[in-house]
Amino acid sequence: MSDFKRRTPFFRVGQVVHHKRFGYRGVIVDAHTGYEGSDELKKRVSPSAADRNSPWYQILVHNRAIETYEAEINLEADTSKEPVNHPYVPVFFNEFEDGSYSVGGMEN
């Protein structure tokens, strides 16, 4: 059994965050209590044992048509109160208010 216990994610789906090291903004579309990325992704991000047991987030990156998978330790709440420009935002969310999105995207 691991010495590490998984923690409840601090950030929520729909919250806009800022990456502390790389400076980009984005909106969270999924949150995990521990690392759940693929083996291929693990080779690129190389999470430490502690990071594997801390929350991780799938993020739509502002002004870029990409998604990232980041450990909570690398993120902080975005204070700009500005929406995120990403082509998938309407797929996941419907309203933006006070710096956060409401879950519920496009209906088919």
C-alpha positions in Angstrom: 0.0 0.0 0.0 1.2 3.5 -0.9 2.4 5.9 1.8 0.6 8.7 -0.1 -3.2 9.3 0.1 -5.0 10.9 -2.8 -6.5 14.3 -2.1 -9.7 15.8 -3.1 -9.1 18.3 -6.0 -9.0 22.0 -4.8 -10.1 23.4 -8.2 -13.4 22.6 -9.8 -14.6 21.8 -13.3 -15.4 25.2 -15.0 -12.9 27.2 -13.0 -10.3 29.3 -14.9 -6.7 28.7 -13.7 -3.2 30.0 -14.3 -0.1 27.9 -14.8 2.5 29.1 -12.3 5.5 28.1 -14.4 4.4 28.5 -18.0 2.0 31.5 -17.5 -0.9 30.2 -19.6 -4.5 30.4 -18.6 -7.1 27.8 -19.1 -10.4 26.2 -18.0 -10.6 22.9 -16.1 -12.8 20.3 -17.9 -11.9 17.3 -15.7 -10.3 16.7 -12.3 -8.7 13.5 -10.9 -7.7 12.7 -7.4 -4.3 11.3 -8.7 -2.4 10.9 -11.9 -4.5 9.1 -14.5 -2.6 10.0 -17.7 -1.4 7.5 -20.3 2.0 5.8 -20.1 3.1 7.9 -23.1 2.1 11.2 -21.3 3.9 10.0 -18.2 7.1 9.8 -20.1 6.7 13.4 -21.2 5.6 14.9 -17.9 7.5 12.5 -15.6 5.4 13.0 -12.5 7.1 12.3 -9.2 5.6 9.8 -6.7 4.1 12.7 -4.7 2.6 14.3 -7.8 1.0 11.1 -8.9 -1.0 11.1 -5.7 -2.0 14.8 -5.8 -4.9 16.0 -8.0 -4.4 16.4 -11.7 -6.6 18.4 -14.2 -7.4 18.3 -17.9 -7.3 22.0 -19.1 -8.4 23.8 -22.2 -5.6 26.3 -22.9 -6.7 29.9 -23.7 -6.0 31.1 -27.3 -4.6 27.7 -28.3 -6.5 24.7 -29.6 -4.7 22.4 -27.2 -5.5 20.6 -23.9 -3.0 20.0 -21.1 -2.9 17.6 -18.2 -1.4 19.3 -15.1 -0.7 18.6 -11.5 -2.5 20.8 -8.9 0.9 22.0 -7.6 1.5 23.8 -10.9 -1.8 25.7 -10.8 -3.4 28.7 -9.1 -6.7 30.4 -9.5 -6.9 32.9 -12.3 -7.8 36.4 -11.1 -8.4 38.1 -14.5 -12.2 37.2 -14.5 -11.8 36.9 -18.3 -13.3 34.0 -20.3 -11.1 31.4 -22.1 -10.9 31.4 -25.9 -10.8 27.8 -26.9 -12.9 25.9 -29.6 -14.1 23.3 -27.1 -15.4 25.7 -24.5 -19.0 25.5 -25.9 -18.8 21.7 -25.9 -18.3 21.6 -22.2 -19.8 24.8 -20.8 -22.7 27.1 -21.4 -22.4 30.3 -19.3 -19.4 32.3 -18.0 -20.0 34.4 -15.0 -17.6 36.0 -12.4 -14.5 34.1 -13.7 -16.1 30.7 -13.9 -18.0 28.5 -16.3 -21.3 26.6 -15.7 -21.1 22.9 -16.7 -23.3 21.9 -19.6 -22.3 22.3 -23.2 -24.0 22.1 -26.6 -27.1 20.0 -26.9 -27.4 17.6 -29.9 
